[in-house]
Amino acid sequence: MVKFTAEELRSMMDRKHNIRNTSVIAHVNHGKSALTDSLVAAAGIVAQEAVGDVPVMDAKADKAERGVTIKSTGVSLYYQMSDDSLKNYKGERQGNEYLINLVDTPGHVDFSSEVTAALRITDGALVVVDCVEGVCVQTETVLRQALGERIRPVLTVNKIDRCFLELDVDGEEAYQTFRRVIEDANVVMATYEDPLLGDVQVYPEKGTVAFSAGLHRWAFTLPNFAKMYAEKFNLDESKMVERLWGENFFDTATKKWTTKNTGSATCKRGFVQFCYEPIKKIINTCMNDQKDKLWSMLGKLRIDMKSGEKELMRKALMKRVMQTWLPAGDVLLEMMIFHLPSPSKAQKYRVENLYQGPLDDIYANAIRNCDPEGPLMLYVSKMIPASDKGRFFALGRVFSGIVSTSLKVRIMGPNYVPGEKKDLYVKSVQRTVIWMGKKQETVEDVPCGNTVVMVGLDRFITKNATLTNEKEVVAHAIRAMKFTVSPDVCISVQCKVASDLPKLVEGLRHLAKSDPMVVCTIEESGEHIVACAGEFTLRPV
């Protein structure tokens, strides 16, 4: 059952301290879409049981055919935190309800332009890294893109279920693998660090790193386990979490912590002793179908299983037990809420990257303060094909002001020069919409700090544009996006039947509009050329 309505989402849009705009970025096949589905399930859009069977974010045939995400897909999630979960939260907030505008991005290098378009309209990024493959080429590329847009990252080390089920590695070896992945990611982050962002590196003991099994929908952070153990050891949570990472060892025989391994069989690293081995024990018990032993263990952890779930066997039982104990959606959403910035915070340091005009004019100040009373400043980063043939939605981010249905807006295209009329239009927004994966929810208006989809502007926007109020004639445009790839791969296309030429021209126009990187041109010879980032984009489906 869906736990929220479009009206509730709209009411949350006014609480700019309780909004998180987040992209999910990674190398291809590192598990982004599976984790995104877990987040969607945590917000109640689909049942937990249906996740994995139902393509929540993208049901397009080309994705199924190629086996990878092709386009960025967005969804808005309404998520309620408990008072207990928020007791350590230090930032500003307005109540316990949060709105997470999530964008799942492609990992293939040929679709890097989709990642850039998603990063422009978000403030934080969930970086997903496969624990076995580690930091790959595209991981570094998307991190560089994110930090170039002043996007703050958090990290999840994904597919850790492989360590238990497939590779059967011991705790110390797993710890060294995870540590190496985190260090490699931090090296990349430190390389592209921005002084205005401050320290963007991630640390497990600070809760900015999660360990997840996207396929099985479970995850944890060290603060999760610290909370469980702090009471048992009569320790403060902040002290306990530090002992769960790094050179901290616990001897179960002497019941003492040390900073060096004594060599005793009972002395193990904190992470291994208190995080890795308890998980391994429960997984092995489930896989061996030792149910009596399992119910005893779950009783100590205060985990209740439904009667129908107790009938499950082996892998199915293991998945349900782990999802109940360490639900991935709750863990990752909590990490985003705690460690990623709200629009009101992020726009203060992003304004220099965004606005092309003077940084002390009313438009820059409105963006900086995320001011709903200020002039409208909205950036359209990409066009999304609509179900109506030949029509497109305009996806963008409202940086200041409010965009509403029937509002007359000034559209400044990428070739607009202040004071001139080239690439400039004044048109009305037909509808404002919330993007919900495969469907859309119409709302009356969308205030600053949120992502928005607009209907009725596709005839005037080719790929991206800046929108402002009709009367704001002195406003400058928002800076164009910088892509990490360029359309170097070219192919000539022609009609088998000459009479179909108008259809070909129209199709190429739609293709150029739907992809931020594709360029379609006509040579002097009359030849139609399609240029894109790689041959994978051109592969027919």
C-alpha positions as CSV (number, residue, x, y, z in Angstrom):
1,M,0.0,0.0,0.0
2,V,1.2,3.5,-0.8
3,K,1.7,5.3,2.5
4,F,1.3,8.9,1.2
5,T,-0.8,11.0,-1.2
6,A,0.1,13.7,-3.7
7,E,-1.3,16.2,-1.3
8,E,1.0,15.1,1.5
9,L,4.0,15.3,-0.9
10,R,3.0,18.8,-1.9
11,S,2.7,19.9,1.8
12,M,6.2,18.5,2.4
13,M,7.6,20.6,-0.5
14,D,7.3,23.8,1.7
15,R,9.6,22.4,4.4
16,K,12.9,23.1,2.7
17,H,15.0,21.8,5.7
18,N,13.2,18.4,5.4
19,I,13.9,17.8,1.7
20,R,16.8,15.7,0.3
21,N,17.4,15.8,-3.4
22,T,19.6,12.7,-4.1
23,S,21.1,10.9,-7.1
24,V,22.1,7.3,-7.0
25,I,25.4,7.0,-8.9
26,A,27.8,4.1,-9.6
27,H,29.7,2.0,-12.2
28,V,27.5,-0.2,-14.4
29,N,26.1,-3.3,-12.7
30,H,27.1,-2.3,-9.2
31,G,23.5,-2.5,-8.0
32,K,22.0,1.0,-8.1
33,S,18.6,0.1,-9.3
34,A,18.1,-2.7,-6.8
35,L,19.0,-0.4,-4.0
36,T,16.7,2.3,-5.4
37,D,13.8,-0.2,-5.4
38,S,14.5,-0.9,-1.7
39,L,14.2,2.8,-0.9
40,V,10.9,3.0,-2.9
41,A,9.6,0.0,-1.0
42,A,10.6,1.6,2.4
43,A,8.4,4.6,1.4
44,G,5.5,2.2,0.7
45,I,5.1,2.7,-3.0
46,V,5.4,-1.1,-3.6
47,A,5.2,-4.0,-1.2
48,Q,8.5,-5.3,0.1
49,E,7.5,-8.7,-1.2
50,A,7.1,-7.4,-4.7
51,V,10.5,-5.6,-4.9
52,G,12.7,-7.3,-7.4
53,D,9.8,-8.8,-9.3
54,V,8.3,-5.5,-10.2
55,P,10.5,-2.9,-12.1
56,V,9.6,0.0,-9.9
57,M,11.7,2.8,-11.5
58,D,11.9,1.8,-15.1
59,A,9.8,-0.7,-17.1
60,K,11.0,0.3,-20.5
61,A,11.6,-2.5,-23.0
62,D,15.1,-1.2,-23.9
63,K,16.3,-1.5,-20.3
64,A,15.0,-5.1,-20.2
65,E,16.7,-5.9,-23.5
66,R,20.1,-4.4,-22.7
67,G,20.1,-5.4,-19.0
68,V,21.2,-1.9,-17.8
69,T,19.6,1.3,-16.9
70,I,19.4,3.6,-20.0
71,K,17.7,6.8,-18.6
72,S,17.7,8.6,-15.3
73,T,14.4,8.0,-13.5
74,G,13.1,10.0,-10.6
75,V,10.7,9.3,-7.8
76,S,9.6,11.4,-4.8
77,L,9.4,9.6,-1.5
78,Y,7.6,10.6,1.7
79,Y,9.3,9.1,4.7
80,Q,8.6,9.4,8.4
81,M,11.4,9.1,11.0
82,S,10.8,8.2,14.7
83,D,11.8,10.5,17.6
84,D,14.3,7.9,18.7
85,S,16.0,7.8,15.2
86,L,16.4,11.6,15.2
87,K,17.7,12.1,18.7
88,N,21.3,12.4,17.4
89,Y,20.4,14.6,14.4
90,K,22.1,18.0,14.8
91,G,20.8,19.9,11.7
92,E,17.7,22.1,11.3
93,R,14.4,20.3,10.8
94,Q,10.7,20.9,10.7
95,G,9.0,17.8,12.2
96,N,9.9,14.1,11.6
97,E,8.5,13.7,8.0
98,Y,11.0,14.0,5.1
99,L,10.7,14.3,1.4
100,I,13.3,12.5,-0.6
101,N,13.5,13.4,-4.4
102,L,15.5,10.4,-5.7
103,V,17.0,10.0,-9.1
104,D,18.3,6.6,-10.3
105,T,21.0,7.1,-12.9
106,P,22.7,4.8,-15.6
107,G,26.1,3.4,-14.8
108,H,27.3,2.8,-18.4
109,V,29.8,5.4,-19.7
110,D,27.8,6.0,-22.9
111,F,25.0,7.4,-20.7
112,S,27.2,9.8,-18.6
113,S,25.2,12.7,-19.9
114,E,22.1,11.3,-18.0
115,V,24.2,11.4,-14.8
116,T,25.2,15.0,-15.4
117,A,21.6,16.0,-15.9
118,A,20.5,14.2,-12.7
119,L,23.4,15.7,-10.6
120,R,22.4,19.3,-11.7
121,I,19.0,18.9,-10.1
122,T,20.1,17.2,-6.9
123,D,22.3,18.2,-3.9
124,G,23.6,14.8,-2.6
125,A,24.7,11.5,-4.1
126,L,24.5,7.9,-2.9
127,V,27.6,6.3,-4.4
128,V,27.3,2.5,-4.8
129,V,30.4,0.4,-5.1
130,D,30.5,-3.4,-5.6
131,C,32.6,-4.8,-2.7
132,V,34.2,-7.4,-5.0
133,E,34.9,-5.3,-8.1
134,G,35.8,-2.1,-6.0
135,V,36.1,1.4,-7.3
136,C,36.0,1.2,-11.2
137,V,36.6,3.6,-14.0
138,Q,33.0,4.9,-14.1
139,T,32.9,5.2,-10.3
140,E,35.7,7.7,-10.5
141,T,34.0,9.5,-13.5
142,V,30.6,9.9,-11.7
143,L,32.4,11.0,-8.5
144,R,34.3,13.6,-10.5
145,Q,31.0,14.8,-12.0
146,A,29.3,15.0,-8.6
147,L,32.1,17.0,-6.9
148,G,32.3,19.3,-10.0
149,E,28.6,20.1,-9.4
150,R,29.3,20.5,-5.6
151,I,27.3,17.4,-4.7
152,R,28.0,15.9,-1.3
153,P,28.4,12.1,-1.5
154,V,27.7,9.2,0.9
155,L,28.9,5.7,0.1
156,T,27.4,2.2,0.3
157,V,29.6,-0.9,-0.2
158,N,27.2,-3.1,-2.0
159,K,26.8,-6.9,-2.8
160,I,28.3,-7.9,0.6
161,D,26.0,-10.9,0.5
162,R,28.6,-12.4,-1.9
163,C,31.1,-12.5,0.9
164,F,28.7,-14.8,2.9
165,L,27.1,-16.9,0.3
166,E,29.4,-17.1,-2.7
167,L,33.0,-16.4,-1.6
168,D,32.7,-17.5,2.1
169,V,35.4,-15.1,3.2
170,D,36.3,-14.8,6.9
171,G,35.7,-11.6,8.9
172,E,39.3,-10.2,8.8
173,E,39.6,-10.7,5.0
174,A,36.1,-9.1,4.5
175,Y,37.1,-6.1,6.7
176,Q,40.3,-5.5,4.7
177,T,38.3,-5.7,1.4
178,F,35.7,-3.2,2.6
179,R,38.5,-0.9,4.0
180,R,40.3,-0.9,0.7
181,V,37.1,0.0,-1.2
182,I,36.4,2.9,1.1
183,E,40.0,4.1,0.9
184,D,40.0,4.0,-2.9
185,A,36.8,6.0,-3.0
186,N,38.2,8.5,-0.5
187,V,41.3,9.0,-2.7
188,V,39.1,10.0,-5.6
189,M,37.0,12.3,-3.4
190,A,40.2,14.0,-2.0
191,T,41.5,14.5,-5.6
192,Y,38.5,16.5,-6.7
193,E,37.8,18.2,-3.3
194,D,36.2,21.6,-3.3
195,P,37.1,24.1,-0.4
196,L,33.4,25.3,-0.3
197,L,32.2,21.7,0.2
198,G,34.7,21.0,3.0
199,D,35.7,17.4,3.8
200,V,33.7,15.2,1.4
201,Q,35.5,11.9,2.3
202,V,33.4,9.2,3.9
203,Y,34.0,7.4,7.2
204,P,32.2,4.2,8.5
205,E,32.5,5.4,12.1
206,K,30.7,8.7,11.2
207,G,27.8,6.9,9.5
208,T,28.6,8.1,6.0
209,V,29.3,4.6,4.8
210,A,26.7,1.8,4.6
211,F,27.2,-1.9,3.9
212,S,24.4,-3.3,1.7
213,A,23.1,-6.3,-0.1
214,G,20.9,-4.7,-2.7
215,L,19.6,-7.9,-4.2
216,H,18.4,-9.2,-0.9
217,R,17.3,-5.8,0.4
218,W,19.3,-5.5,3.6
219,A,21.9,-3.1,4.8
220,F,23.6,-1.6,7.9
221,T,25.8,1.2,9.1
222,L,28.1,1.1,12.1
223,P,25.8,3.5,14.1
224,N,23.0,0.8,13.7
225,F,25.2,-1.8,15.5
226,A,26.6,0.7,18.0
227,K,23.0,1.5,19.1
228,M,22.4,-2.3,19.7
229,Y,25.6,-2.8,21.6
230,A,26.0,0.5,23.6
231,E,23.4,-0.6,26.2
232,K,25.0,-4.1,26.5
233,F,28.5,-2.6,27.2
234,N,27.1,0.4,29.2
235,L,29.0,2.7,26.7
236,D,28.0,5.9,25.0
237,E,26.9,5.2,21.3
238,S,29.6,7.6,20.0
239,K,32.4,5.7,21.8
240,M,31.0,2.3,20.7
241,V,30.8,3.3,17.0
242,E,34.5,4.2,17.0
243,R,35.4,0.8,18.3
244,L,33.6,-0.9,15.5
245,W,36.1,0.3,12.9
246,G,39.9,0.6,12.6
247,E,42.4,-0.9,14.9
248,N,40.1,-1.9,17.8
249,F,40.1,-5.5,19.0
250,F,37.9,-7.2,21.6
251,D,38.9,-10.3,23.6
252,T,35.8,-12.2,24.7
253,A,37.9,-14.1,27.3
254,T,39.1,-11.1,29.1
255,K,36.2,-8.8,28.1
256,K,38.7,-6.0,27.3
257,W,39.3,-3.8,24.3
258,T,42.8,-3.4,22.9
259,T,44.4,-1.5,20.0
260,K,46.4,-4.5,18.9
261,N,45.5,-8.1,18.2
262,T,46.9,-10.2,21.0
263,G,47.0,-13.3,18.8
264,S,44.5,-15.1,21.0
265,A,41.7,-17.0,19.3
266,T,39.2,-15.1,21.3
267,C,40.6,-11.7,20.3
268,K,39.0,-10.3,17.1
269,R,38.6,-6.9,15.5
270,G,35.5,-4.9,16.7
271,F,33.9,-4.9,13.2
272,V,34.4,-8.7,12.8
273,Q,33.3,-9.6,16.3
274,F,30.2,-7.4,16.5
275,C,29.0,-6.8,12.9
276,Y,30.3,-9.4,10.4
277,E,30.1,-12.6,12.5
278,P,26.6,-12.1,13.9
279,I,25.3,-11.6,10.3
280,K,27.3,-14.6,9.1
281,K,25.9,-16.7,12.0
282,I,22.3,-15.8,11.1
283,I,22.8,-16.3,7.4
284,N,24.4,-19.8,7.9
285,T,21.6,-20.8,10.4
286,C,19.0,-19.9,7.8
287,M,20.8,-21.6,4.9
288,N,21.2,-24.8,7.0
289,D,17.5,-24.6,7.9
290,Q,18.2,-24.8,11.6
291,K,15.0,-23.1,12.6
292,D,14.9,-23.8,16.3
293,K,18.3,-22.3,16.7
294,L,17.2,-19.4,14.5
295,W,14.1,-18.5,16.5
296,S,16.2,-18.4,19.7
297,M,18.7,-16.0,18.0
298,L,15.9,-13.8,16.6
299,G,14.3,-13.7,20.1
300,K,17.4,-12.2,21.6
301,L,17.4,-9.6,18.8
302,R,13.7,-8.9,19.4
303,I,12.8,-9.7,15.8
304,D,9.3,-11.0,15.2
305,M,8.5,-13.0,12.1
306,K,5.0,-13.4,10.7
307,S,3.5,-16.9,10.8
308,G,3.6,-17.3,7.0
309,E,7.3,-16.2,6.9
310,K,8.2,-18.9,9.4
311,E,7.3,-21.5,6.7
312,L,10.0,-20.2,4.3
313,M,13.1,-22.3,3.7
314,R,16.8,-21.6,3.2
315,K,17.5,-18.7,0.9
316,A,13.9,-17.3,1.0
317,L,14.0,-17.5,4.8
318,M,17.4,-15.8,4.9
319,K,16.3,-12.9,2.7
320,R,13.2,-12.3,4.8
321,V,15.0,-12.5,8.2
322,M,17.7,-10.1,7.0
323,Q,15.2,-7.7,5.5
324,T,13.3,-7.7,8.9
325,W,16.4,-7.2,11.0
326,L,18.4,-4.8,8.8
327,P,16.0,-3.3,6.2
328,A,18.0,-1.6,3.4
329,G,15.5,1.2,2.7
330,D,15.3,2.4,6.3
331,V,19.1,2.3,6.8
332,L,19.9,4.2,3.5
333,L,17.2,6.8,3.9
334,E,18.4,7.5,7.4
335,M,21.9,7.9,6.2
336,M,20.7,10.4,3.5
337,I,18.7,12.4,6.0
338,F,21.5,12.6,8.5
339,H,24.5,13.3,6.1
340,L,23.2,14.9,2.9
341,P,22.3,18.6,2.7
342,S,18.9,20.1,2.4
343,P,18.3,22.6,-0.5
344,S,18.5,25.6,1.8
345,K,21.9,24.5,2.9
346,A,23.3,23.2,-0.4
347,Q,22.2,26.3,-2.5
348,K,24.3,28.6,-0.3
349,Y,27.6,27.0,-1.7
350,R,26.2,25.9,-5.1
351,V,25.0,29.3,-6.3
352,E,28.5,30.3,-7.6
353,N,28.5,27.2,-9.8
354,L,24.9,27.8,-11.0
355,Y,24.2,31.4,-11.7
356,Q,26.0,33.2,-14.6
357,G,25.0,36.8,-13.6
358,P,26.3,39.0,-10.7
359,L,26.4,37.0,-7.5
360,D,24.9,39.9,-5.5
361,D,21.8,40.5,-7.6
362,I,18.3,39.6,-6.5
363,Y,18.3,36.3,-8.5
364,A,21.6,35.1,-7.0
365,N,20.4,36.0,-3.5
366,A,17.1,34.2,-4.1
367,I,18.9,31.1,-5.2
368,R,21.3,31.3,-2.3
369,N,18.5,31.6,0.3
370,C,16.2,29.1,-1.5
371,D,13.6,31.9,-1.3
372,P,10.0,30.9,-2.2
373,E,9.0,34.6,-2.2
374,G,11.8,35.5,-4.7
375,P,11.8,35.5,-8.5
376,L,11.4,32.2,-10.2
377,M,14.8,30.6,-11.2
378,L,14.3,27.1,-12.6
379,Y,16.8,25.0,-14.6
380,V,15.5,22.3,-17.0
381,S,18.2,19.6,-17.2
382,K,16.6,17.1,-19.5
383,M,13.5,16.2,-21.6
384,I,11.6,13.0,-20.9
385,P,9.5,11.3,-23.6
386,A,5.8,11.3,-22.7
387,S,3.3,8.6,-23.4
388,D,1.6,11.0,-25.9
389,K,3.4,10.4,-29.2
390,G,6.0,13.0,-30.0
391,R,5.5,15.0,-26.7
392,F,8.0,15.5,-23.9
393,F,8.0,16.5,-20.2
394,A,10.6,19.0,-19.1
395,L,12.4,17.9,-15.9
396,G,14.0,20.6,-13.8
397,R,14.8,21.9,-10.4
398,V,13.3,25.0,-8.8
399,F,16.1,27.0,-7.2
400,S,14.0,30.0,-6.1
401,G,10.4,31.1,-6.4
402,I,7.4,28.9,-7.2
403,V,6.4,27.4,-10.5
404,S,2.7,26.8,-11.0
405,T,0.2,25.5,-13.5
406,S,-0.7,28.2,-16.1
407,L,2.2,30.4,-15.0
408,K,3.7,32.5,-17.9
409,V,7.5,31.9,-17.9
410,R,10.5,33.4,-19.8
411,I,12.4,30.5,-21.4
412,M,16.1,31.2,-21.9
413,G,17.7,28.5,-24.1
414,P,21.4,27.6,-24.1
415,N,22.2,30.1,-26.8
416,Y,20.5,33.0,-25.1
417,V,22.5,36.2,-24.6
418,P,21.2,38.9,-22.1
419,G,19.7,41.8,-23.9
420,E,19.1,39.9,-27.1
421,K,16.0,38.0,-28.4
422,K,17.7,34.9,-29.8
423,D,16.7,31.6,-28.1
424,L,14.1,33.4,-25.9
425,Y,10.4,32.6,-25.5
426,V,7.6,33.6,-23.3
427,K,5.1,30.7,-22.8
428,S,2.7,29.3,-20.2
429,V,3.3,26.1,-18.2
430,Q,0.3,23.8,-18.9
431,R,0.8,21.5,-15.9
432,T,3.2,21.0,-13.0
433,V,3.8,17.4,-12.1
434,I,5.7,15.2,-9.6
435,W,7.8,12.5,-11.2
436,M,6.9,9.1,-9.7
437,G,8.9,6.6,-11.7
438,K,6.5,5.1,-14.3
439,K,3.7,7.6,-13.5
440,Q,3.2,11.2,-12.7
441,E,1.1,13.0,-10.1
442,T,-0.3,16.5,-11.0
443,V,0.0,19.2,-8.4
444,E,-1.0,22.9,-8.5
445,D,2.5,24.3,-7.9
446,V,6.0,23.4,-6.8
447,P,8.2,25.7,-4.6
448,C,11.9,26.1,-4.6
449,G,14.2,23.3,-3.4
450,N,12.3,20.6,-5.3
451,T,12.5,18.8,-8.6
452,V,9.6,19.3,-11.0
453,V,8.2,18.0,-14.3
454,M,6.4,20.5,-16.6
455,V,4.0,19.9,-19.4
456,G,3.6,22.1,-22.5
457,L,7.1,23.5,-22.9
458,D,8.6,20.8,-25.2
459,R,8.1,22.9,-28.4
460,F,10.4,25.6,-27.1
461,I,13.1,23.7,-25.1
462,T,15.5,21.5,-27.1
463,K,17.6,19.9,-24.4
464,N,17.9,22.3,-21.4
465,A,16.9,25.9,-20.5
466,T,16.5,28.4,-17.7
467,L,13.0,29.5,-16.7
468,T,12.1,32.7,-14.9
469,N,9.0,34.9,-14.5
470,E,7.7,36.7,-17.6
471,K,8.7,40.2,-16.3
472,E,12.2,39.4,-15.1
473,V,13.9,40.7,-18.2
474,V,17.3,41.4,-16.6
475,A,17.7,37.8,-15.2
476,H,20.8,35.9,-16.4
477,A,20.6,32.2,-17.3
478,I,21.8,29.3,-15.1
479,R,25.1,28.0,-16.3
480,A,25.0,25.2,-18.9
481,M,26.0,21.7,-17.7
482,K,29.6,20.4,-18.4
483,F,29.6,16.8,-19.8
484,T,32.5,14.4,-19.2
485,V,31.9,12.7,-22.6
486,S,31.4,14.2,-26.0
487,P,29.4,12.9,-29.1
488,D,32.4,11.4,-30.9
489,V,30.7,8.2,-32.4
490,C,28.9,9.0,-35.6
491,I,26.6,7.0,-37.8
492,S,24.8,7.7,-41.0
493,V,21.1,6.8,-41.2
494,Q,18.9,6.6,-44.2
495,C,15.4,5.4,-45.2
496,K,14.8,2.1,-46.9
497,V,11.7,3.8,-48.5
498,A,12.4,7.3,-49.7
499,S,8.8,8.4,-48.9
500,D,9.5,7.8,-45.2
501,L,12.0,10.7,-45.1
502,P,9.7,13.1,-43.1
503,K,9.2,10.3,-40.5
504,L,13.0,9.9,-40.2
505,V,13.6,13.6,-39.8
506,E,10.9,13.7,-37.1
507,G,12.3,10.6,-35.3
508,L,15.8,12.1,-35.3
509,R,14.4,15.4,-33.8
510,H,12.8,13.4,-31.0
511,L,15.9,11.3,-30.4
512,A,18.1,14.5,-30.1
513,K,15.6,16.0,-27.6
514,S,15.3,12.9,-25.5
515,D,19.1,12.4,-25.0
516,P,21.2,15.3,-23.6
517,M,24.2,14.0,-25.6
518,V,22.9,13.0,-29.0
519,V,23.4,15.4,-31.9
520,C,21.6,15.0,-35.2
521,T,22.8,16.9,-38.3
522,I,22.3,17.0,-42.0
523,E,25.4,17.1,-44.2
524,E,25.6,19.2,-47.4
525,S,25.2,15.9,-49.3
526,G,21.8,15.5,-47.6
527,E,23.1,12.6,-45.4
528,H,21.6,12.4,-41.9
529,I,24.3,11.9,-39.2
530,V,23.6,10.8,-35.6
531,A,26.5,11.6,-33.2
532,C,26.6,10.2,-29.6
533,A,28.9,9.2,-26.8
534,G,29.2,5.5,-27.7
535,E,28.0,2.7,-29.9
536,F,25.9,1.3,-27.0
537,T,23.6,4.3,-27.4
538,L,23.0,3.4,-31.0
539,R,22.4,-0.3,-30.6
540,P,18.9,-1.0,-31.8
541,V,16.4,-2.7,-29.5
